Amino acid sequence: MENSEIKKELDERAREFDKYVQALEQEQETYWNSLTEDQRLMAFCSVVRRIYKGEVEKRGTYRYVLYDVFDFGPQSYMLAQLAGYLSIHNLIYEGLEAEEQQIQLSKEQM
């Protein structure tokens, strides 16, 4: 297979993946919009509580939070990543690390 054929095939696969992601996001939005406001709030608070437990209290890895806190299986890894959770996880981790470093620096300066 020549480079141009490989590029063409990769471009086609990328377009298929983009369509899949768009359909998935639409399905998720349709589901969310089917819930009442009370149900959305209950779901939101339940998710936030679990994220807080896994990220802040346990300082867990991305997989730990998905698999052990939420009790999801491996299929959740990519779906959560597509939803932005890996970025959120990394930002929380970096923020907590920076906070710990600042606390340590303050203790050393005393």
N, C-alpha and C positions, 0 to 999 in steps of 0.2 A: 504494500500500500504506500503510495507516495504521500509526501507532506501535505499537499493540497487536498488530497482525499481524506487524510487524517483530520485536518483542520475542519473540513466540511462536516465530517462525522461528529466531531466534538461540538461544533456549533449547533448541529441538529439536536444532540443530546442536551446541550445547555438550554435550548429553547423548550424541549420537552420537560426538563426539570423546572424551568420557570413557570410553565403552564400548571404543573403539578402543585407548586408552591402557591400560586394564585388560587387554584381551586380549593386547596386546603384552607387557606386564609378565609376564603368566602364561606366555606362550610363552618369554620369556627365562628365567624361573625354571625352567620345565620343562627347557629346554636345559641350564642350569647344573647342575641336579640329576641330569641324565643322565651328567655327567662323573664320572670317578673323582676322588678327593681329589688325586692326583698331577696329573691333567689340570687341575683347578681351580687348583692352586698354580702350575703352569706358565703358564696363561693370565693369572692375576693378576700374576705377576712380569713377564711380557712387557708387559702393559698399563702397569704402574707404571714400568718402565724407559723406555717410550716417552713417558709423561707427563712424567717427570723430564727427559728429553732436550728435549722440546718446550717445556715450561714454564720449567724452571730454567736449563738450559744455553743454549738458544736464545732464551729469552724471547719465544716465538712467540705469535701471536694464536690465538684459538680456531680459526679456519679453517686457519691454518698447521698446527697440531697435527693436526687431523683429516685434512687433505688431503695434507700433505707428510710428516708423521711417520708417521701410520698408513696413509697411501696410500688413504684412502677418497674417495669422490666426494661431490657435493653432497647426495645422499640422506642422508648421515650427520649433517648439520647438525641437523635437527629430532630425529632419534632420539637423538643424544647429548645434546641439550638436555633431552629428556624424561627421560633417565636421570640428569640432574643434573650433567652435565659442565660446562655453561656456568657454573653456580654455583661448582663446584670451580675452574675456570679463573680466574674473577674473584677468588676468595679467595686463590689462589696469587699472582696478579698484585699484589693489594693488599698482601699480606704481603711480597713481594719489594721492592715500592716503599717500604714503610715501613722495611724493613731498610736499603735503600740510603740513605734520608733520614737514618736514625740514624747510619750510618757517616759520611756527609758532615758531619753536625752535630758528631760527635766529632772529626773531622779539623779542622774550623774552630775548635773550642775549644782545640786544642793550641797 
